[in-house]
Amino acid sequence: MQFGESSFKVSQIGLGMAALGRPGYINLSHNEDVIDTSEEKMEAHAQHMLQKAVDFGITYIDAAQSYGKAEQFLGRWLKDSTYGRHLNVGSKWGYYYTAEWEIDASVHEIKDHTIDRLAQQWPESKERLGANLKLYQIHSATFESGVLENRAVLEKLEEIRHKGYVIGLSLSGPNQAEVLRDAMKVRIGGSPLFGSVQATFNLLEQAVRPALQKAYDNGLGVIVKEGLANGRLTSRNDEAFVKILGSVAAKHQVSVDAIALAYIMQEDFVTTVLSGAVTEAHLRSNVTAKKVALDMADLMVLSNVKMDSEKYWNQRSKLTWN
């Protein structure tokens, strides 16, 4: 699919590296997927997953400076792989990794939306990811950080945009829609700064739907993250709503996660949805979503899964690193 008004295209499903570049993450039962957490073994596994992503038709990879060694793992694979030239990459600045490869670290990442952090992280990302880097995003933009009002930051991002990159922002929390609304008003030199948005949207959390539709209608690429709600919309979860997905999954003879992703993909405003898979089996299961055609009866059943936004984010905040 065309990525917003840019000149590059992305696959319906992309691969997110949030759980591939560091040993700890907040996905349910993540510890069952990552057995050997040595940096050497994790890099080899991450690169295996990148190769499988290519095999499954994925052409978009999502990374970030705070995802441990994700940019380094990806960058080295891109330079060594004959398939690298076919991939488009998006990365993010504004957080930095602090866990020092520990799973039970007291603090895993720190937000820093200052001009100094951007000035440090941008050349690092560019060097690691090379010509494959097409999209550079503010990581989890919020009102509290003041990043949308920081003139020095916005002018630097505009400078990057003029070099041919798409500038985006990722969102998180119950105020996603409000932050996106203000971001779409940001103009530097008369032109809109942002060409994309990455937001949490899934069967449980749908409050940002109208804002994403408006963004898409205004020419922004829309990337959906946490489509499986950090594993809560998979068979690993025993909450009651998973049984609802299970009934639809049985009808289509696919997995629960495939139904959750298929629901997102049927929205016309979605440019690409990220798979956060850590194992080949999970990635294979995720990509079967492309074959699922949900009908009106399915959508009626799945409408019973939606959760109050504040409740969703409150529960997400309690997920533990593992």
C-alpha positions as CSV (number, residue, x, y, z in Angstrom):
1,M,0.0,0.0,0.0
2,Q,1.1,3.6,-0.6
3,F,2.4,5.1,2.6
4,G,0.3,8.3,2.9
5,E,1.4,10.8,0.3
6,S,5.0,9.5,0.3
7,S,6.8,7.8,-2.5
8,F,7.3,4.4,-0.9
9,K,5.0,1.5,-0.3
10,V,4.5,-0.9,2.7
11,S,3.0,-4.3,3.2
12,Q,-0.4,-4.8,4.9
13,I,1.5,-6.3,7.8
14,G,4.8,-5.0,9.1
15,L,7.3,-6.4,11.6
16,G,7.8,-4.5,14.8
17,M,11.1,-5.0,16.7
18,A,10.0,-3.9,20.2
19,A,10.4,-7.4,21.6
20,L,13.2,-8.6,19.3
21,G,15.9,-6.0,20.2
22,R,16.0,-6.5,24.0
23,P,15.5,-9.4,26.4
24,G,12.6,-8.0,28.3
25,Y,9.2,-6.8,27.2
26,I,5.6,-6.5,28.4
27,N,4.0,-9.1,26.1
28,L,2.2,-11.9,27.9
29,S,4.5,-14.9,28.4
30,H,7.4,-13.1,26.6
31,N,9.8,-15.2,28.7
32,E,8.5,-18.4,27.0
33,D,9.6,-17.0,23.6
34,V,13.1,-15.8,24.5
35,I,15.1,-18.6,26.1
36,D,18.7,-17.5,25.5
37,T,19.0,-13.8,26.2
38,S,22.6,-13.3,25.4
39,E,23.2,-10.5,22.9
40,E,24.7,-12.8,20.4
41,K,21.8,-15.3,20.4
42,M,19.2,-12.5,20.3
43,E,20.8,-10.9,17.3
44,A,20.9,-14.2,15.5
45,H,17.3,-14.8,16.3
46,A,16.2,-11.2,15.4
47,Q,17.9,-11.6,12.0
48,H,16.2,-15.0,11.5
49,M,12.9,-13.3,12.1
50,L,13.7,-10.6,9.6
51,Q,14.4,-13.2,7.0
52,K,11.1,-15.0,7.8
53,A,9.3,-11.7,7.5
54,V,10.7,-11.2,4.0
55,D,9.6,-14.8,3.2
56,F,6.1,-14.0,4.4
57,G,5.9,-10.9,2.1
58,I,6.6,-8.3,4.8
59,T,8.3,-5.1,3.4
60,Y,8.0,-2.7,6.3
61,I,10.1,-3.0,9.6
62,D,9.5,-0.8,12.7
63,A,12.3,0.0,15.1
64,A,13.2,2.6,17.7
65,Q,16.2,3.8,19.7
66,S,14.7,2.5,22.9
67,Y,14.2,-1.1,21.6
68,G,17.6,-2.2,23.1
69,K,19.8,-3.2,20.1
70,A,17.0,-3.3,17.5
71,E,18.5,-0.7,15.2
72,Q,21.9,-2.3,15.4
73,F,20.5,-5.8,14.8
74,L,18.4,-4.6,11.9
75,G,21.2,-2.4,10.4
76,R,23.7,-5.2,10.3
77,W,21.2,-7.6,8.7
78,L,20.3,-5.0,6.1
79,K,24.0,-4.6,5.1
80,D,24.6,-8.4,4.9
81,S,21.3,-9.5,3.4
82,T,20.5,-9.6,-0.3
83,Y,16.9,-8.8,0.5
84,G,17.6,-5.6,2.4
85,R,17.1,-3.3,-0.6
86,H,13.5,-4.3,-0.7
87,L,12.6,-3.2,2.8
88,N,11.4,0.1,4.1
89,V,12.2,1.0,7.7
90,G,10.7,3.4,10.2
91,S,12.4,4.3,13.4
92,K,11.8,6.6,16.4
93,W,13.6,9.0,18.6
94,G,12.8,10.4,22.0
95,Y,13.3,7.4,24.3
96,Y,16.5,5.8,25.3
97,Y,17.2,2.3,26.6
98,T,18.3,2.0,30.2
99,A,17.8,-1.6,31.2
100,E,21.4,-2.7,30.4
101,W,20.2,-6.0,29.1
102,E,18.5,-6.9,32.4
103,I,14.9,-8.2,32.3
104,D,14.1,-7.1,35.9
105,A,15.5,-3.6,35.6
106,S,13.9,-0.9,37.7
107,V,13.6,1.4,34.6
108,H,13.7,0.0,31.1
109,E,13.5,3.2,29.1
110,I,13.4,7.0,29.6
111,K,11.5,9.6,27.6
112,D,13.5,12.6,26.5
113,H,11.9,14.8,23.8
114,T,14.6,17.5,23.9
115,I,16.5,19.0,20.9
116,D,19.7,17.5,22.4
117,R,18.3,14.0,22.3
118,L,17.0,14.4,18.7
119,A,20.4,15.8,17.7
120,Q,22.1,12.7,19.1
121,Q,19.7,10.0,18.0
122,W,19.0,11.1,14.4
123,P,22.5,10.7,13.1
124,E,22.8,7.4,15.0
125,S,19.6,6.0,13.4
126,K,20.6,7.3,9.9
127,E,24.0,5.7,10.2
128,R,22.7,2.3,11.4
129,L,19.8,2.0,9.0
130,G,21.1,3.7,5.9
131,A,19.0,4.1,2.7
132,N,16.3,1.8,4.1
133,L,15.3,4.4,6.6
134,K,12.3,6.2,5.2
135,L,10.2,7.3,8.2
136,Y,11.4,9.0,11.4
137,Q,9.0,9.4,14.2
138,I,8.6,11.1,17.6
139,H,8.3,8.2,20.0
140,S,5.1,8.4,22.1
141,A,4.4,12.1,21.7
142,T,2.3,13.5,24.6
143,F,1.2,16.9,25.8
144,E,3.2,16.5,29.0
145,S,6.6,16.3,27.1
146,G,5.8,19.6,25.2
147,V,7.3,18.2,22.1
148,L,4.6,19.5,19.8
149,E,5.4,23.1,21.0
150,N,9.2,22.8,21.0
151,R,10.2,25.0,18.1
152,A,13.8,23.8,18.0
153,V,12.7,20.2,17.7
154,L,10.0,20.9,15.1
155,E,12.4,22.9,13.0
156,K,15.0,20.1,13.1
157,L,12.3,17.6,12.1
158,E,11.4,19.9,9.2
159,E,15.0,19.9,8.1
160,I,15.0,16.1,8.1
161,R,11.8,16.1,6.2
162,H,13.3,18.3,3.5
163,K,16.0,15.7,3.0
164,G,13.3,13.3,1.8
165,Y,12.2,11.5,4.9
166,V,8.6,11.2,6.2
167,I,8.2,12.6,9.7
168,G,5.7,10.9,11.9
169,L,4.7,10.5,15.5
170,S,3.7,7.5,17.6
171,L,1.1,7.8,20.3
172,S,0.2,6.0,23.5
173,G,-2.3,6.4,26.3
174,P,-6.0,7.6,26.6
175,N,-5.2,10.9,24.9
176,Q,-4.1,9.6,21.6
177,A,-6.8,11.3,19.6
178,E,-6.3,14.7,21.2
179,V,-2.5,14.6,20.6
180,L,-3.0,13.6,17.0
181,R,-5.5,16.4,16.5
182,D,-2.9,19.0,17.7
183,A,-0.1,17.3,15.7
184,M,-2.0,17.6,12.5
185,K,-2.1,21.4,13.0
186,V,1.7,21.7,13.2
187,R,3.1,23.5,10.2
188,I,6.6,24.7,9.6
189,G,7.0,27.0,6.7
190,G,3.4,26.6,5.8
191,S,3.5,22.9,5.2
192,P,2.2,20.1,7.5
193,L,5.1,18.5,9.3
194,F,3.7,15.1,9.9
195,G,3.1,12.5,7.2
196,S,2.3,9.6,9.4
197,V,0.9,8.5,12.7
198,Q,1.5,5.2,14.6
199,A,-1.2,4.5,17.3
200,T,-2.6,1.8,19.4
201,F,-5.8,0.5,17.9
202,N,-7.3,-3.0,18.5
203,L,-10.5,-4.8,19.3
204,L,-10.2,-3.7,22.9
205,E,-9.1,-0.1,22.4
206,Q,-10.9,1.8,19.7
207,A,-11.3,5.3,21.0
208,V,-8.8,6.7,18.5
209,R,-10.7,5.4,15.4
210,P,-12.3,8.7,14.3
211,A,-8.9,10.5,14.7
212,L,-7.1,7.9,12.6
213,Q,-9.8,8.1,9.9
214,K,-9.4,11.9,9.7
215,A,-5.6,11.5,9.6
216,Y,-5.9,9.0,6.7
217,D,-8.3,11.2,4.9
218,N,-5.8,14.1,5.2
219,G,-3.1,12.0,3.5
220,L,-1.2,10.6,6.5
221,G,0.0,7.0,6.6
222,V,-1.5,5.1,9.5
223,I,0.5,2.5,11.3
224,V,-1.3,0.4,13.9
225,K,0.7,-0.9,16.8
226,E,-0.3,-3.3,19.6
227,G,-2.9,-4.9,17.4
228,L,-2.9,-7.9,19.7
229,A,-2.9,-5.7,22.9
230,N,0.5,-7.1,24.1
231,G,-0.7,-10.7,23.8
232,R,-4.1,-10.1,25.5
233,L,-5.8,-10.8,22.1
234,T,-4.2,-14.2,21.7
235,S,-4.8,-17.7,23.0
236,R,-2.3,-17.1,25.7
237,N,-4.9,-15.0,27.5
238,D,-7.8,-16.6,29.5
239,E,-9.9,-13.5,29.8
240,A,-13.6,-14.0,28.7
241,F,-13.3,-11.9,25.5
242,V,-10.8,-14.3,24.0
243,K,-13.6,-16.9,23.8
244,I,-15.5,-14.4,21.6
245,L,-12.6,-14.2,19.2
246,G,-12.2,-18.0,19.4
247,S,-15.7,-18.5,18.0
248,V,-14.9,-16.4,15.0
249,A,-11.5,-18.0,14.6
250,A,-13.1,-21.5,14.6
251,K,-15.4,-20.4,11.8
252,H,-12.5,-19.2,9.6
253,Q,-10.2,-22.0,10.7
254,V,-7.5,-19.6,11.8
255,S,-6.0,-18.6,15.1
256,V,-7.4,-16.0,17.5
257,D,-4.5,-13.6,16.8
258,A,-5.3,-13.8,13.0
259,I,-8.9,-12.7,13.7
260,A,-7.7,-9.8,15.9
261,L,-5.4,-8.5,13.1
262,A,-7.9,-9.2,10.3
263,Y,-10.3,-6.9,12.2
264,I,-7.8,-4.1,12.1
265,M,-6.9,-4.7,8.4
266,Q,-10.5,-4.4,7.3
267,E,-10.5,-0.7,8.3
268,D,-9.9,1.5,5.3
269,F,-7.8,4.0,7.2
270,V,-5.1,1.4,8.2
271,T,-2.0,1.6,6.0
272,T,-0.1,-1.2,7.8
273,V,-0.5,-3.1,11.1
274,L,2.5,-4.3,13.0
275,S,3.1,-7.8,14.0
276,G,5.1,-7.9,17.3
277,A,5.9,-11.6,16.9
278,V,9.0,-13.0,18.6
279,T,8.8,-16.5,17.2
280,E,8.5,-17.8,13.6
281,A,5.3,-19.7,14.6
282,H,3.6,-16.6,15.9
283,L,4.6,-14.6,12.8
284,R,3.3,-17.3,10.5
285,S,0.0,-17.3,12.5
286,N,-0.2,-13.5,12.3
287,V,0.2,-13.3,8.6
288,T,-2.7,-15.6,8.0
289,A,-4.8,-12.6,8.8
290,K,-4.4,-11.5,5.2
291,K,-6.5,-14.4,4.1
292,V,-9.4,-13.7,6.4
293,A,-12.5,-11.9,5.1
294,L,-14.7,-11.0,8.0
295,D,-18.4,-10.6,7.2
296,M,-21.1,-8.5,9.0
297,A,-22.0,-11.4,11.3
298,D,-18.3,-11.6,12.4
299,L,-18.1,-7.9,13.0
300,M,-21.3,-8.0,15.1
301,V,-19.8,-10.7,17.3
302,L,-16.5,-8.9,17.6
303,S,-18.1,-5.6,18.6
304,N,-18.8,-7.2,22.0
305,V,-15.0,-7.1,22.7
306,K,-14.5,-3.3,22.9
307,M,-13.4,-1.9,26.2
308,D,-13.6,1.5,27.9
309,S,-10.5,3.4,26.9
310,E,-9.5,4.4,30.5
311,K,-9.9,0.8,31.7
312,Y,-7.8,-0.5,28.8
313,W,-4.9,1.8,29.5
314,N,-5.1,1.2,33.3
315,Q,-4.9,-2.5,32.7
316,R,-2.0,-2.1,30.2
317,S,-0.1,-0.1,32.7
318,K,-0.1,-3.1,35.0
319,L,1.5,-5.5,32.5
320,T,4.9,-6.7,33.8
321,W,8.2,-6.9,32.0
322,N,9.2,-10.5,31.6
